[in-house]
Amino acid sequence: MILSDKDLKARLARGDLVVGPMADPELQLQPASIDVRLDREFIVYRPAQIACLDPRDGATIEAATERIVVDEEEGFILHPGEFGLGSTVERVTIPADLVARVDGRSSIGRLAVVVHATAGFIDPGFSGQITLELSNIGPIPVRLYPGMRVAQLVLYTMTSAAERPYGPARGSRYQHQQGPVVSRISRDSG
């Protein structure tokens, strides 16, 4: 079941669900979601640096990426066909009995910007900023400004609380992440 604005307010007030800091809770709290904003830090890929990204070799991922911080007035230009990582301003904590999805806002999608390639699922127990997988699938560059509401969190109740939520007990690699975080797939055991 999807949580309504009434349910979201109650869970935020209770404190087991955390989404913040919110600039304008009245604006960000939607009928069945919470809008989240784009932060100032990005990771861009520089393809000329390596021949290919190797999921078993984290050094190739580090060598191919560059971390940048943009001025709030200047923004970040996402060119056609370009991919980069951003993150939400808001830090979230998802309790063990909820799961969340992050999706792009319609207004951003209509500019041909996608906010996640595949990682739109947020596990129960996750805590940290959400990394956004930004792509411009349109023919024209798009300027994205820090503080823009670019995505929305939709929260669902689970049939029961997770016995082993996301976190240290599971060896979760992205718990408490700050800013955009590159793939840590090279740490997979299999």
Kinemage of the C-alpha trace (Angstrom):
@kinemage 1
@onewidth
@group {chain A} dominant
@subgroup {mainchain}
@vectorlist {calphas} color= white
{ca met a 1} P 0.000 0.000 0.000
{ca ile a 2} L 1.238 3.508 -0.852
{ca leu a 3} L 1.354 5.992 2.016
{ca ser a 4} L -0.867 9.055 1.589
{ca asp a 5} L 0.094 12.586 2.598
{ca lys a 6} L -1.729 11.989 5.908
{ca asp a 7} L 0.274 8.807 6.542
{ca leu a 8} L 3.528 10.467 5.475
{ca lys a 9} L 2.951 13.380 7.879
{ca ala a 10} L 2.229 10.957 10.726
{ca arg a 11} L 5.359 8.871 10.078
{ca leu a 12} L 7.533 11.991 9.736
{ca ala a 13} L 6.081 13.369 13.001
{ca arg a 14} L 6.685 10.025 14.726
{ca gly a 15} L 10.321 10.250 13.618
{ca asp a 16} L 10.874 6.708 12.344
{ca leu a 17} L 10.664 8.015 8.755
{ca val a 18} L 13.125 10.844 8.152
{ca val a 19} L 13.282 13.043 5.052
{ca gly a 20} L 15.125 16.287 5.570
{ca pro a 21} L 15.975 18.982 5.733
{ca met a 22} L 12.936 20.026 3.741
{ca ala a 23} L 12.988 23.611 2.455
{ca asp a 24} L 9.194 23.819 2.288
{ca pro a 25} L 7.329 20.829 3.762
{ca glu a 26} L 3.962 22.126 2.525
{ca leu a 27} L 5.281 22.235 -1.048
{ca gln a 28} L 7.357 19.064 -0.895
{ca leu a 29} L 4.693 16.874 0.686
{ca gln a 30} L 2.505 15.714 -2.208
{ca pro a 31} L -0.730 13.647 -2.059
{ca ala a 32} L 1.178 10.332 -2.255
{ca ser a 33} L 4.881 11.254 -2.307
{ca ile a 34} L 7.564 13.590 -0.999
{ca asp a 35} L 9.471 15.787 -3.451
{ca val a 36} L 13.244 15.785 -2.991
{ca arg a 37} L 15.741 18.364 -4.211
{ca leu a 38} L 18.981 18.199 -6.166
{ca asp a 39} L 22.203 18.894 -4.248
{ca arg a 40} L 25.283 20.794 -5.555
{ca glu a 41} L 27.693 17.894 -5.987
{ca phe a 42} L 27.928 15.718 -9.098
{ca ile a 43} L 30.070 12.919 -10.468
{ca val a 44} L 30.657 12.959 -14.204
{ca tyr a 45} L 32.239 10.303 -16.365
{ca arg a 46} L 35.235 11.140 -18.537
{ca pro a 47} L 35.349 8.363 -21.177
{ca ala a 48} L 38.753 9.350 -22.555
{ca gln a 49} L 40.414 8.336 -19.268
{ca ile a 50} L 40.018 4.543 -19.683
{ca ala a 51} L 39.163 1.922 -22.303
{ca cys a 52} L 36.179 0.498 -20.361
{ca leu a 53} L 34.538 0.335 -16.945
{ca asp a 54} L 35.333 -3.016 -15.361
{ca pro a 55} L 32.882 -3.990 -12.561
{ca arg a 56} L 35.563 -6.223 -11.010
{ca asp a 57} L 38.104 -3.403 -10.919
{ca gly a 58} L 36.976 -0.414 -8.866
{ca ala a 59} L 40.076 1.502 -10.000
{ca thr a 60} L 38.601 1.820 -13.517
{ca ile a 61} L 35.486 3.465 -12.086
{ca glu a 62} L 37.525 5.880 -9.984
{ca ala a 63} L 39.795 6.708 -12.956
{ca ala a 64} L 36.820 7.461 -15.223
{ca thr a 65} L 34.997 9.802 -12.843
{ca glu a 66} L 35.397 13.363 -11.703
{ca arg a 67} L 33.633 14.962 -8.742
{ca ile a 68} L 32.436 18.535 -9.234
{ca val a 69} L 30.533 21.032 -7.102
{ca val a 70} L 28.466 23.631 -8.924
{ca asp a 71} L 27.451 27.125 -7.932
{ca glu a 72} L 23.756 27.377 -7.132
{ca glu a 73} L 23.224 30.158 -9.692
{ca glu a 74} L 25.274 28.493 -12.436
{ca gly a 75} L 23.762 25.033 -12.185
{ca phe a 76} L 24.858 21.797 -13.848
{ca ile a 77} L 24.452 21.308 -17.576
{ca leu a 78} L 23.480 17.779 -18.586
{ca his a 79} L 24.205 17.317 -22.283
{ca pro a 80} L 22.311 14.995 -24.651
{ca gly a 81} L 23.389 11.394 -24.114
{ca glu a 82} L 25.365 12.341 -21.006
{ca phe a 83} L 25.164 10.443 -17.735
{ca gly a 84} L 26.157 11.722 -14.318
{ca leu a 85} L 25.475 11.090 -10.675
{ca gly a 86} L 23.866 13.611 -8.367
{ca ser a 87} L 22.240 13.314 -4.994
{ca thr a 88} L 19.336 14.610 -3.008
{ca val a 89} L 19.754 17.452 -0.547
{ca glu a 90} L 17.558 15.479 1.821
{ca arg a 91} L 18.898 12.657 3.901
{ca val a 92} L 16.400 9.866 4.338
{ca thr a 93} L 15.947 7.086 6.856
{ca ile a 94} L 13.531 4.342 5.862
{ca pro a 95} L 12.137 2.263 8.753
{ca ala a 96} L 12.139 -1.539 8.605
{ca asp a 97} L 8.436 -1.764 7.722
{ca leu a 98} L 8.551 0.576 4.713
{ca val a 99} L 10.193 0.526 1.310
{ca ala a 100} L 10.574 3.500 -1.035
{ca arg a 101} L 10.917 4.237 -4.728
{ca val a 102} L 12.503 7.323 -6.178
{ca asp a 103} L 11.076 8.553 -9.465
{ca gly a 104} L 11.597 11.682 -11.486
{ca arg a 105} L 9.036 14.422 -11.234
{ca ser a 106} L 6.885 14.797 -14.327
{ca ser a 107} L 8.145 18.349 -14.913
{ca ile a 108} L 11.745 17.071 -15.083
{ca gly a 109} L 10.809 14.111 -17.284
{ca arg a 110} L 9.209 16.521 -19.759
{ca leu a 111} L 12.658 18.072 -20.193
{ca ala a 112} L 13.936 14.580 -21.202
{ca val a 113} L 15.862 14.148 -17.941
{ca val a 114} L 15.773 10.743 -16.242
{ca val a 115} L 16.743 10.635 -12.541
{ca his a 116} L 17.496 6.940 -12.215
{ca ala a 117} L 18.722 4.338 -14.662
{ca thr a 118} L 17.822 1.278 -12.599
{ca ala a 119} L 18.338 2.038 -8.916
{ca gly a 120} L 14.991 3.506 -7.961
{ca phe a 121} L 14.399 1.082 -5.090
{ca ile a 122} L 15.288 2.126 -1.529
{ca asp a 123} L 15.478 -0.727 0.963
{ca pro a 124} L 13.964 -0.762 4.438
{ca gly a 125} L 16.676 0.329 6.863
{ca phe a 126} L 18.519 2.570 4.372
{ca ser a 127} L 19.817 5.853 5.759
{ca gly a 128} L 21.662 8.559 3.808
{ca gln a 129} L 21.375 10.820 0.819
{ca ile a 130} L 19.952 9.225 -2.316
{ca thr a 131} L 22.262 8.994 -5.318
{ca leu a 132} L 20.484 10.015 -8.517
{ca glu a 133} L 21.503 8.504 -11.880
{ca leu a 134} L 20.952 11.468 -14.178
{ca ser a 135} L 20.601 11.065 -17.943
{ca asn a 136} L 19.559 13.461 -20.673
{ca ile a 137} L 17.730 11.394 -23.288
{ca gly a 138} L 16.680 14.448 -25.301
{ca pro a 139} L 18.415 16.399 -28.089
{ca ile a 140} L 19.062 19.645 -26.132
{ca pro a 141} L 21.295 20.314 -23.091
{ca val a 142} L 19.383 20.894 -19.838
{ca arg a 143} L 20.578 23.064 -16.947
{ca leu a 144} L 19.779 21.604 -13.536
{ca tyr a 145} L 19.965 23.857 -10.504
{ca pro a 146} L 20.818 22.872 -6.948
{ca gly a 147} L 17.695 23.041 -4.833
{ca met a 148} L 15.360 22.074 -7.700
{ca arg a 149} L 12.714 19.512 -6.826
{ca val a 150} L 13.787 16.833 -9.321
{ca ala a 151} L 12.461 13.593 -7.878
{ca gln a 152} L 9.806 12.179 -5.592
{ca leu a 153} L 9.836 9.462 -2.965
{ca val a 154} L 6.898 7.096 -2.892
{ca leu a 155} L 6.689 4.996 0.266
{ca tyr a 156} L 5.015 1.617 0.552
{ca thr a 157} L 4.099 -0.440 3.598
{ca met a 158} L 5.397 -3.999 3.645
{ca thr a 159} L 3.424 -7.005 4.842
{ca ser a 160} L 5.785 -7.145 7.836
{ca ala a 161} L 8.971 -5.418 8.950
{ca ala a 162} L 12.195 -6.694 7.391
{ca glu a 163} L 14.058 -9.138 9.650
{ca arg a 164} L 17.420 -8.035 8.235
{ca pro a 165} L 17.037 -4.448 7.016
{ca tyr a 166} L 19.636 -2.646 4.943
{ca gly a 167} L 22.663 -1.694 7.010
{ca pro a 168} L 25.891 -2.912 8.625
{ca ala a 169} L 24.564 -6.373 9.548
{ca arg a 170} L 24.052 -7.048 5.843
{ca gly a 171} L 27.357 -5.491 4.740
{ca ser a 172} L 25.401 -2.806 2.863
{ca arg a 173} L 27.818 -0.665 0.854
{ca tyr a 174} L 25.849 2.557 0.566
{ca gln a 175} L 24.544 3.004 4.119
{ca his a 176} L 25.017 6.603 5.366
{ca gln a 177} L 26.269 7.768 1.964
{ca gln a 178} L 26.806 11.487 1.571
{ca gly a 179} L 26.679 13.076 -1.851
{ca pro a 180} L 26.715 11.041 -5.037
{ca val a 181} L 28.515 7.707 -4.688
{ca val a 182} L 30.008 5.724 -7.576
{ca ser a 183} L 29.299 2.035 -8.044
{ca arg a 184} L 30.886 -0.236 -5.455
{ca ile a 185} L 30.094 -3.377 -7.427
{ca ser a 186} L 33.775 -4.398 -7.376
{ca arg a 187} L 33.212 -5.248 -3.689
{ca asp a 188} L 30.626 -7.926 -4.569
{ca ser a 189} L 31.601 -11.404 -3.441
{ca gly a 190} L 30.002 -13.132 -6.387
